[in-house]
Structures are given as structure tokens and as C-alpha cells.
Amino acid sequence: MEPQRERAGRHLKKGRKRRRGPNMLVGAAEAMRARWELEESQPEAKKARLSTILFAENCEVTHEQLCELLKYAVLGNSNVSKPSWCQLFHQNQLNNVVVFVLQGMSQLHFYRFYMEFGFLRKAFTHKFRLPPPSSNFLADIIGLQKKQTTGDLSKMVEGSLPSTSSKVSISLQNAPIIQKYGSKKVGLTRCLLTKEEMKTFNFPLQGFPDCENFVPTKCHGSITDNSPLFGLDCEMCLTSKGRELTRISLVAEGGCCIMDELVKPDNKVLDYLTSFSGITKKILNPVTTKLKDVQRQLKALLPPDAVLVGHSLGLDLRALKMIHPYVIDTSLLYVREQGRRFKLKFLAKAILGKDIQCPDRLGHDATEDARTTLELAQYFLKYGPRKIAELNLEALASHQELLAAGQGPRNTAEVVQQSNTSVLECLDLMGQKLLFLTREAETSELSSSRNCQTIKCLTNKEVLEQARVEIPLFPFSIVQFSFEPFSYKLTEEMNKRMRSKWTEMSTVYAGPFSKNCNLRAVKRLFKSFGPVRSMSLVLETHQPHLCIQYEVLEAAQLAIESLDGILVESTCIKVQRPVTELTLDSSTLVKELEQDSENRGTIYLSGVNQTFKEHLLQQSNISLGLEAVILPKDLKSGKQKKYCFLKFKTFGSAQRALNILKGKDWKLKGRHALTPRHLHAWLRGIPPESRTPGVRVIPPPSEQQALQVLKVDHPKIAAWRWGRKIGKLYHSLSPGTLCLILLPGTKRCSCLLYHLPLCQREPVLLILS
């Protein structure tokens, strides 16, 4: 038998034995890790990115491993050990960590509505599975432990925390405030946020799309070190349109309050946030002052060279819907490690010796807060960065948080480095809070945690709006959207149909063959493209055909691309998939899978042997840019199969390696990957459906049910709509944000995690379960 291309007229000859590379591999994995370390040490690389471990064969990440990554992303190398299953390069370039949870959705949703989840499938380059969720899934992924007994707690808190009077030596040169401002005193202009910093920290700026209706203060005078300072603080409530202004206080130098106004929101109030704002419905009822009134009044009060001072001032200006070019933000002026921020209450006590925001008082006093921020800026200008660095505020903040929790002092570094310490507890030790945005109907252990700022909304739309406002203010945020899950019966049915879809897409029919053809050679030819699950002869047709069911989609696609239209013993054969309602869009789906960001840097190879890995790493022209070698094994025997996946950093590296490996020296068959590892593991867990390939017609009783797909609230529409909304929300995040998206599903369904470390918005990881 000599198959040949009909048009090209070239014969396909039997492959000769492949030339073997040198049979030695000394510390290949160690060498790759050394390359990682070298890459991380390069000063020019300033982009946070994540890479998976070389030769990783397991496509599942446990909740504990996910917690490892979250702790390292939030706290950094100086406080916790690196994750054991991945590499996060340049962690210090991350400013925030955000986890989006699509409650009620699962991996089944993702692959059932793969075409609708356009942004999600194109934006993520790694995919892993997670175990089925527990009853308190969110507490698991942040490592939240059950409350310990007093005896256990006392053992854990043994030790002392360094303070300003301890013998712990403080390297002032390494203090973040010294690194930014130097050790000498600075002038007022040096303390102003630059336009780039204002953009990074989400301040309203002229010309930005989300600030179209904002009012400028018209302060465009020349700024000097003698320009006047004004302390500003605003209180807000939660309305149907997000956060809106309820009170504004403006304090001039000397401490005189020149403006203190209550403001009536324009939209329906959902939550007065009284514990923070001190505002109640009774207080606001008689108020007639509106936002436009205070905007006009503020513009009249401020001189052309006015400098506004506040704590997280960007939020205040957004509540005012005003743009001001000259600002000092005390939460950024008093620089902390890892991009975190000190609380105003802490700075007031540590720097000024003042007690503000007292617990016996209802809410905050806006005038008091405005005056405090002004005094903090004046203190900084008077004494300089060195004086502040000598106070060792980082240690004092952790110490104060512990005392407030009634736990007594302990060594922060030792506790953070404990493997069972939760992300929430680590944040607590660093004087930070976790933001938890969710719907009112949802319950979670997180809501009752002391160190968690919980905001509950009525709808997913409100959660989305609040996320845009609140996320920049917290180092770690969890934003949970809620969707109606599939019923048990529908889940089972869709699981079976998804299994059938991938099975039929991995099946090809080939023929016709002459009755005297060498079937053994034909079967050997089809097996060369990848692992075959079954191969049978079809005799119902005039001439014999073969039905080949492959284990992986790549093998089927490679067989179609390589053999469709060739001549086999003077007969032109056709190689195609069965035509069913599940495969009608297979060509479109294959094209979209090729564009999936995870697959673009991965290639599939068939014909590899046991020593392939050793030979491969000896070839520098192939292994350049190689991140992972995935060598599937037989589940029963544990033996390595004769195909593999190679994952590269870039599409270009993958294409170059593919060309070489398909060349005369290697003679392997391969193409760009179509399916991630987690998908194979998921499909194995779904019971197969007894089904004969062929066209299935929907019977009349099901026609009305089929028409329900046109309804607006259908899951397909929800997948499309929320995929786009999540994409827009992602693009609104500030640079330096590590973003994860979880589809936790239920105990019956698998869950899906998208993971985007970004400094310049380049997503790199996707985890599924």
C-alpha cells in the first residue's frame, strides 16, 4: 500500500528509524529551574507572570495549593515561602489580588457554552482543575481554619513583636518611605501624586471615559512649596447606582473647618453605611443640599493653587464627581511594604498621638478625619521621611492589630510563615482587610470574619458596580456573583451529551478502500497520528470504510488534515467526522480551540518514546522557551503513552519546535494543541453515553422545549453576557492586579478557575476542576 497526495502526486513512504539524540540527562529539571532563577534576577524584566512547573503531569490544583499562591501574591517572598506548584515572577510588581467567583457555574458551563465565553477562553493561557467545592468553598481557598481553642491560641501567639524600643535593627535605607523620598526633608511639590500615579490609583482624571460627567475644580494655578493645603474627607452611602456622597468636610491649614455639609443622594439608598459614615435615614431626611450644590460651593472656596489632602482621596473625589490636579494622599504618602496602606486611625495614633474613629461613637467624624489627614501631611513636611522610617510603623501596625484582637503580641514573620495560617490572618497581621462583595442571599463564613469588609448587594449588577469602586482600595478582594445552577437531572444529561460531543469529534470515518487493500498497513497509518480507542471496519457501504475513534481530539484532527484526499492504492479516500447535531459546528469549534490562549503556545506530538524527554532537552534549538513537558500515562499500567504535549512561552517558540520535530531528524507527527489536560481528566470522570453516531432529529414533544433556548434568561445568554461583563471589569482593574476567576460549581460538578497575573494585563493562568 502506498498512499499519496492526489494533487501533489507524492508517495508517503514508511518512516525510517529516527536518529536518537545523546542518551544522557543530568539535572534537566534543575537546569530549567536555574533558568527560572536567572530569569527572575534580570533587572529589566518588570512584569509579573506565572509559570507552571516543568514536567508537571498533574492537572489538578488543591485548595491548599491555591491558598499558597494567594498568600505569596499578597505578602511576597519576604513573608511566606513560594508556592510549591508554580512560579510567580516579580511578585513585587503586584499591588492587588482579586478573586471573582461565578457561583452556580462550573466547568460544564464553560465547555457547554465555550463559544459564548469569548473573553474567558481567549485571555487565559494555563488551565488546571480544582477539587469539587466544600460547603464553605471560599474559606477553603483562603485557608480559613476553624476557630482554635484558647489553649492552642496561646501557644501560637508566644513570642514578642519588635517595636521602636526593641533591639531589632532597622535598616532605614531599605524602608519603603526612604526608597521613595530619600532620607532628607522634601517640599510640598515632591509629595504631590503624579498624573501617572493618579491613573494607577484610580483617581478621576480629565478625558477618561468614566469621568465624562465629572466637574473640574478649575484649580490650575502654579504650585509651589508654599501653596495652601486643604484637608478633605467625604462620607458615602450605598445606593442603587453605587456609592454616593452624604457628607463633605473641608479643613484649611490651622484646623479651621470651612465647609461641612450633609448631602442628599440622587438615587435610592440601599445602605447608609452608618457604622462608617455615622449617617442615618433620620439625619438625611430634612436635607435638601444636592451634589451639584456642594460642587459649586467647593469650586468657589478653593484658590487656583489649592492642594487637597485626604486618605484614599481618589474615592472621595469620585463621590464628589470632581477632578482636581493637585493632591496628596496620606495612605500613599506614608509608604508601606508590598504596596499596602496604613489605616488613618493607626497613623493618627502612631504619628500624632490622637485617638480618632472611637468605637463608642456612631460612625466617623468627617471633619475630624479631614483635619487628621491635613496634620499628617504637615508632619511629613516638617520632619521628613527619615523621622517616619525610624518609627518602624510596619511593626507598630501589626502589634496594634494583635492587641485590638485580644491576642497579645507575637512574632509576625513566624506566624505568617506557618503553613496553616490563612490569607485572612496574614492580612490581619499586616494591618489590612479583605473585601468581600456578594449578594444578600448568599451566606459565607467570610461575612462574620472580623478582618473582612463585607458589602452585600441586591443584584449581580450592583455587585459589578460596587466592584469597580471598591477593589482599588483593598489589597485582596473577593467578588461573588450568583447564578441559578443547573438542576441535577439537567446536569447529568448535559454531562453525557458533552462526553458524546467530544467522542464524536474525536472519531473519523475513512474510505472507501478497495476490497484487496492492505488493511493492516492502513490501520498502522491511522494509529501513527495518536492513541486509538477503537477501530472497526464498516461494511454497510458499497466499499469498505474504517471507523477510528481516537483518545484525543488532536489525533483525529491530524488524521483529517493529513489523509483526507490522498490516494491509497489508486483510490482517493475521504477522512471526515460523523455528521450529527453535536458535530455540525465542529469546524468552527476547532478554529476557536486553536485560538484559545492556552493552546497557542502548546503543541501535540505523536510517536514519542520513553526516552523522548531526555533527547528533547539536549536540543537547545527546541527546548528554548519550553515551559512544560506533559507526558500522559496509562491509568491502569502507569506506562507512558506514545504522545505528548509541549508547552512553550510563546507561539513563535512552539511553531519553531513543531517544524523541527516534524522534520527529517525527528519524523514525528504533530500540530498545535486543541485540548487542555484538565479537559481529558474531566471527560474521564463522566460516564459514557450509549450512543450510535448519526443524525438525531428532535421529536415533536421536545420542539417546544428546544425553543426555550431563545429566552433571554437562558444559561447560554447568561454565559455570553457575563463573559463580556467580566471582561470589561477586568480591563478596568489597575495595573499590577492579580485576578482569578472561579467557577466553583457544586459537589456534583467540577469547578473552574481563571487566573490572571498582570502588570500590563497579560493573563497567564487558568485552573479548572
N, C-alpha and C positions, 0 to 999 in steps of 0.2 A: 504494500500500500504506500503510495506517495502522494499525500495531499499537497495541493498547490494553489496559489492565488490565481483566480480566474483572469484578472486583468493583467497582473504583473507577470504571470507565467513562470514564477519562481517556485521550485520544488522545496518542500520542507523536509530536510534530511534529519536523520536520527542524530541526537546530540552526542558529541564526543565527551569523554571524561573531562570534567572540569579541572583546570590546573589548581592545585592546592597551594595555599599560602603556607608560610612557615608555621610549623605546629608548636608554637610556644606563646604563652600569655602570662606575663609576670605582673601581677598587681594592676590589671587593666582597670578595674573599678576604682582602685586607689588613685591611679593616674588621672582618671576622669574627675574624681573629687578634687585632686590637686589643681586641675584646670579650673574647677569652680572657684577654689580659694584664690587663685591668681586673678581670675576674672573679677572677683569681688573686691580685690585690693586695688584695682585700676582706678585712679583718681578721676578719669574723665567720664566714667560710667556713673551717671547720676539718676538712673531710672529704676524705680522699684519694680522687680519682676520675680516671678516664681517659676521654679523648675522642679520637675519630678525626679526621683532617684533613678539612677542608671540601672538597667536590668530589672526594674520593678515589675513583678509579674502579677501582683495582686491589684485588682482594680477597685477594691473596697477600702474606704477610709472609715475608721471607727469614730464614735463621738469623742472619745478621749484624744485621738489624733487631731481631730478638728479643733478641739479645745487648745491643744498645743500650739497650733498655728495662730489662733486668735490671741492667746496670751503673748506670743512672741511679737505679733504685729502691733499690739497695743503698747507693750512695755519695752521691747527691744532687747538686744543682746546683753546689755549690762545687768539686766534684772532676771531674765529667765533663759533657760537653755533653748537652743534652736530646735525646731520640730524634727522628729526622727524620720519622717517620711517624705520631706520635700525641702527645697532650698528657697528661702526668701531673701533675695539680694537687695542690698541698700535699704534695709528696713527704716533707717533714719530719715528717708525721704517721705515716709508715710505720716500724715497728720491726723487722719480719721480712719475708723473702721466702721463699716455699715453692713448690717445683715438684713436683707429683705426676705420675708417669709410669705410665700403664697399658700396659706393654709387651705387645705382641701384639694390642692393639686398635687400630682405625683408624676413619676416617670412615665406612667401610662398616658397622662395628659400630653406630656411633651412629645412622645412619639406618635400618638394618635393624631395630634394637631401640629405635627412637625412643620408643615408649610406655613401655618399661621404664626408660629413663634419665630418670626423672621429675625428680629434683633438678637434674641437669646441664642439661637443656633449659630449665628454668624459672628458673635462677639467673643466667644469663649474658646480657648484653644486646648484645654485639658478637661477631661471628664472622668469622674470617679463615682463610685456608688457609696451610699450610706446605708447602715442597717435600718430596718423598719423603726419608726419612731415609738418612743415610750409614751406613757400618759402625760409626762411633762418633758416634752422634747427639747424645748428651749433651755430648760435648766440643765439638761444633759450636755448640750453643746458648749455651754459656758462653764461646765464643771461645777455647778452649784451643788454642794453637798447638803445632806440633811443636817439640821441643827445639832451641834455637838453638846454633850453634857458639860456641866461646869468643870468637872474634874479634867476632862480631855482638853477643854479650852485653856485651863490654867497651865497645862503642860506646854501647849502650843505657844503661849504668849510669854514664856520665860525669856529673859534677856532684857537688855535696855536699848533704847533708841538714841543715837547720837544727837546731841543738842549743841547749842552755841557754846556751852561751857564744858563740853566733853573734850577728851584728849584726841578725838579723831581729827586727823589733819585734813584740812580742806584746801584743795588746790584751786586757788582763785582763778588761775589762768584757764582752767577747764570749766569754770562756771558759765552757763549759757549767757548770762547777762554781760559778763566780761567779753566773751567771744563776739557778741553783737555790738556793744557800745565801747569796748575798751575799758581801761581802769580809771581814766581821767574824767572829770566832770564834763558834761555836754550841755549844749544850749538847747533852747526850745525847738528850733527848727530840726535838730537831729532826732528829736523824739516823734516827729510827725510821721504818720504812715505814708509810704509812697503810694502812687497810684496802683502799682503792681501788687503791693501788699493789700490794698483795699479791695482789689479784684479777687485776690486769693482768699481773703476772709469775708467775702460776700457782702461788702459794703455797697450801697446803692451808688451807681455812677452814671453820669450823663451819657446818653446814647446807647445804653444797654437795653435789650428787648424787654426785660422785666421791670424797667424803670420808666416806661413811656409816660406815665401819668404822675410822676414824682415832681415835686416843686423844688427848684433850686433856691438856696438862701441868698443868692446874689452877693456872696462874700468873695470877692476876687481881688482884694487889696494885697499889697506887698507884705509878706510875712517876715518878721524879724524875731530875734530872741526876746524882744520887749512887747510882742503882740499880746493882747489880753486873752486870758483863759476863762472859759465858762464851763462849769460842771453841769452835765445834762443826765437826767435819768427819767425813764418812762415806765409806766406800769401798763400791762395789757390784759385783755380777757380773750377768751376763745369764742369766736362767732362762727356762723355758718360759712364765712369766707376766709377763715383762718384767724390769726391773731390781729386784734385791733386795739388802738390806743384808748386808755381810760383815764390816764393821769400823766401830766408832764410837769417836771420841776427843772428850773434853770437857776444856777447859783453863780454869782460873779465872784471875782477874787476878793478876798476879805471875808467870804462866807455869807454875804447878803443874798437872800433868795429874791430874785427879781421877777420870777414867774412860777406860779403854782396853780395849775388849772385841772379840773375834772373835765372829762370829755365823753360825750355820748356816742357810742359806736353807731355806725350806719346800718349794720346788719344785726340779725337776731343773735342774742347772746346765748351760747351753749354752756359756758362755764366761766364764772367770774374770776377763777383762779385766786380766790380770796386768801388762801394761805400764803401766797406770794405777794399779791397786789394790795391786800387789805381792802379791796373794793367789794361792795355787796350790791345787790339789787336795790336795796333801800337807799344807799348812798347815791346811786346814779339816777334814780327815778326823777328827781326835780331838775337835773342838769339839762341845760339847753345848748351848751357850747359844743360845736361840732369840730371835726378835724380841720376843715378849711379855716375856721376861726383861729385856732392855735398856730396854724401855718403862717397866717398873715401877721399874727402878733409876734411870732419868733423872728420873722424876717425884719420887722420894724425894730426889734431890740438889739439884734446883733450888728456890730460895726463891720466894715469891709474886711478887716484883718482878724476877725474873731477866730479863735481856736477852740473847738468843742472837745471836752474831755468826758469820757464815760467808761464804763466797764462793760465789755461786749457791746460797744456803741453801735455797731452795724445793725443790731436788732432794734435798737431804739430809733435809729434813723429810718429803718424800714417801716416801723409802726407809725412814725410821723409822715411817711411817704415824702421825705425831703432829701435833697442831695447837698452835702457840704464838703468842700475840698480839703479843709484843714482839720485833722482830727488826731487826738492822742487817745489810744485805747489802753487803759491801765491793765487789762487782762493780757495784753501783748507787751506792754512796756516792761513789766516785771516778768522777764522771760523765764520759762521753766524748761526742764529737760523733755525731750521727745515731743515737743510741740504742745504739751498740756498747759493748762491755765490755772492760776490760783483763784480761789473764790474771793470775792470782795470782802466778805465778813472776816476771812482769815487775814487778808492784807491789812485791814483796818486795825485788827488787834496786834499783829506782829510788827507793823511799821509805825502806826500812830498811837497804839495803846488804847484804842477806842473799842467799845462794845456796840455793835450795830446789829440790826435784824434780830433782836432779842426774842426768844421763844414765847415769852409771856405777852408779846404784843401781836395784834392781829395783822399779819402781813408786813411788808416792808414799808418804810417811810421814804418816798421818792426824794424828798428834799434832803434827808439825811444821807442817802446814797449818793446823790449828786455832789453834795458838799465833801463827802469822803473821797470820791474819785478826784476831785479838784485838789484836795490836800495831798493825796498820794502822788499826783503829778508834780506838785510843788516840792514835796520831799525829795523826789528823784532829781529834780533840777538843782536843789540846794546841796545835797550830799553826794550825788554821783553814784555810778554803778558799783564801785569798789565797796562802799559802805554797805550797800544792799547785799552784795555777794558774801560779805563777812557774817551776815546774819544767818546764813545757811537755811534759807527759807524752806528748801525741799524737806529737810529733816524735821523742821518745826511743823510743817503741814501734816506730815504723816503722824507725828506724835499727837497733834491736836485731834486728828480724826479718831485715833485709837482711844483717847481719853473720852471723847464725845460718845463713843460706842460702849463705854464702860468696860473695855477690855484691858486697860493698862498698857504700858509701853512694851514694845517688843522690837526685835531687830527686823526691819523691813525687808532687807535683802534676803535674809534666811527664810522668812515666811513666804515671800513671793516665789522663791526657787523651789519650794516644796511642790511635788508633782500633783498633790491633791488640792492645791489652792485654786479656787475658781477665778475666772476672769473678773467677776464682780468684786471679789475680795481684793484682788490686785488693784483694781481701780480705787477701791476704798482706801487702801494703804497709800495711794498716790494722791489722795485728796480730790478724786474725780468721781463723777456719777455716770451711770449708764442711762441712756434714753430708751424708753420702751413705748412705742406708738402702736396702738391696737384699737380694735372696735370694742364697744361697750359689752357686747355679748360674749366676748372671749374672756376666759379666765386663765391665769398662769401664776405660778409661784413667784415669778419675777415681780408682779404687781405689788406684792407685800414686802419686797426687799427694801431695807432702809436706804440702800445706796442706789436705788433705781428711781429715776424720774419718769413716772408713768402718765401718759396722756391718752385718754380714751375718747374715741370719736364715734359718731353715729353711723357713718358710711365709709366705704373704701375711698371714695372721692375726698372726704375730709382728711382721712389718714394721709393720702397723697399730698394734699395741700400743706398739711402740717409738717410733713417730712421735709419739704423744700425750705421751710423756715427754721426748723429746729436742728436738723442734722449738723450744720456747721458749728453749733455751739457745744457739741459733746464729742469727746474722743472716741466713744463707742456707742453705736445706736443699733437698736433692733426695731424694724418697721414691719408690722404684720398686717397683711391683707387677708380677708376671709372670703372663701368661695364655697358654694354648695358642692360637696363631694359626690362622686358617682355612687349610686346605690350598689349594694353587694351583688345583686343579680346582673346589673349592667356592667360592673367591673369584671365579673367573671366572663361575661360574653365578649367584652372588648379585649380582654387579655387573650382569649382564644383566637379571636379574629386577627389580632396583631401578630400572634405566633404564625398563623396561617399566611398572613401577608408576607412576612419575611421569608417563610419557607418557599412560597410560590415565586418570590422574586429571586430566590437562590436556586431555582430549578430551571433547566433549559431542555428544550427538545431539539434534537439534531437529526437531519436526514434530508432527503431519502438516501439510503445506501443500497448498493447492488446486493443481490442475494448471495453473491460469491465473494463479497469483500472480507478482508481480514478483520473480523470484529475484535479480536484480541489487541491488535495494533491500534484500532480506533479507540477502544476503552483506555488503553495506556496513554494515548494522546490527550484525552479529556481529563484523565487523572493528573496530568502534569500541571494543570492550572490551579490545583488546590485540593484539599481533602474532600472526598466524596462520601456522602452519607448513604446513598443508594444509586444503583444504575440498573435500568431494566430495558428490555427490548420491547418495542411497540410493534405489534403485528397486525393491528386492526386496519392499517393503511395499505395502499396498493404495494408500496415498497417499505422495507423495514426502517424504523426510526429508533433512536435511543432517547430515553428519558433519564437525565442525570440530575440528581439533587445534591448540591454542594452544601458543605457545612457553613461556608461564609459567602456573603454577597459578592465580595471581590473576585472570588474564583469564577462564579457564574458570569459576571460582567466581563472578565478577562477572556473567558471562553467565547462569548458572543463577539467581542471585539477582534479576537484573533482568528476565529474559524468560520464566522458567517460569510458565505460566498466563496469559500475555497473549493478547489476540485479534489475530490477523493476518488481515485481510480476512475478518472474521466467523468465523474458525476459531481455536479455542483450541489453542495449541501447548504441548507439554511439552518442557522442556530438561533433560536429565539426562546423567549419566555412563554409560558402558557398565558392565554388571554382570559382573564377573569375580572370580576368587578374590583378585585383587590390589586390587580396589576395594571389596570388601564392607564394609571398615571406613573408607571414605573420609570419611564424615560425622564420625565420631569423630576421625579424624586431623586434619581441617580445624579442628575446635574446639580441639584440643590445639595445633596450629600457631598459632592466633590467640592462645593464652595463652603461647606461647613468649616469654620476656622480651625477646629481641632484636626480635621483631616488634611488640611492644606500642607502641613509640614510632615505628614506621615505617609510612608509607602508600604505596600503589601508585596511580599516576595514568596514565591512558591518554589520548592525544590531544594530547600536548605537542609543541611545535615547536622549531626551532633556537634561537630567542631566548627560550625559556621561562625559562632560568636568569636572564637579565638582568631580565626583567619581575618574576620572583618576588622577587628581593632588594630591589626597590624598594618592596615592600609590607610595611611593618613589622608589620602585624597578622598576616601569615602567617609571616614569617621569624623571629618571636620564638621563641626556643628551638630554632631549626634548627641541627643539628649537621653534617649532610652531605647533599649532593645527589648521587645516583647516577644517572648518565645512560648507560645501556648503549649500546654501539656495535656496528654490524655488523662481524663479524670479517673479512670479505673486503673490503668497501668502506671501512670506517672511519667511515661516516656514523652520526650519532646516530639511534637508533631513536625511535619516537613514543610511548614510555612511559618512566617514571622512577620512582625511589623517593626519598622524602624522609624523612630520619631526624631525629627530634626528641628532646630531652632527656627529655620526659615524655609520657605517654599523653594527658594533657589538651591539651597543645600540638598533638599530632598530630591529635586529634579536631577541635579548633577549625579548624586549617588545612584539614582534609578537608571540613568543612562549607562553608567559604568557597570552596574550589576547585571544589566541585560545584555552587555557586550560580550565579545568573544572570550574574554578571560574568565568570566563567571558563568555565562549562559543560563542565568536564572530567568524565570518568567515573573513579571510584576507590573504593578500600576499604582497610582495614588490611592490611598485608603478611602473606604466608603463608610465603614462602621467602627465605632469605638469599642474598646474592650468591655466596658460595663454593659453594653447592649447585648453581647453574647451571653454574659452571665445572667442577665435579666431574662432573656428568652429561654435559657435552660430551665429556669425556675417556673415557667408557665407550662401547665400540662398541655400536650399536643391535642389538636382537634382532629378527629377522624373526618377527612375531607378529601374528596376527589377533585383534582384540578379541572377547571372548566367554567363556563359562563353560568352564573346563577341569576335567575330572574326573581325579583321580589314578588311574592304572591299578592293577590288583591287585598287580603286583610291587613297587610303591612304597609300599603301605599300611604294611608293617612299618617301613619307613624313616621314614614320616610319624609313626608313633607314638613315635619316638625323641625328639621334642620334649618329651615328658613327663618325660624323665630329669632328675634333679636337676642333673647337670653340664652340661646343655645351655647353649650360649652365651647364650640368651635369659634363662635363670635367673641365670647369672653376671652379666649386664648389670644385671638388676634388683637382685640382692643387693649388688653392689659399687657401684652407683649410690647406694644408700641408705647404705652404709658410708662412702663418700667424703663424703656429705652430713653425716653425724654427725661425722666427723673435721674437716670444715671448720668446723662450728659450735663445735668445741672449741678452735679457734685463738684466741689472744688478740687483742683489738682492735689495729688498726694492722698487720695482716698482709696482704701482697700474695701472693695464691695463684694459681698457674697449674696447669692440668691438661692433660697432653699425652696424646694417643692417637697414638703415632708410626707404628703400622702397620709395613709393610715397603716395600721398593722398588717392589713391585707395587701397594701400597695407599696411599691418601692418609693424612695424619695430621691429628689434631685437637687443638687447644689451647684449653682453657678458661682464662680469665684473670680473677681477681677482685681488684682493688684494694679494700681495705676499711679503713675506720677504724671504721665502725659496721656492718660486714658488709653492704655494698651492692655485690654483684658487678656489674661493668660491661663486661667484655670477653670475647669468645670468638673464638679463632682456629682455623681448620680448614685442612687441606691435602688 
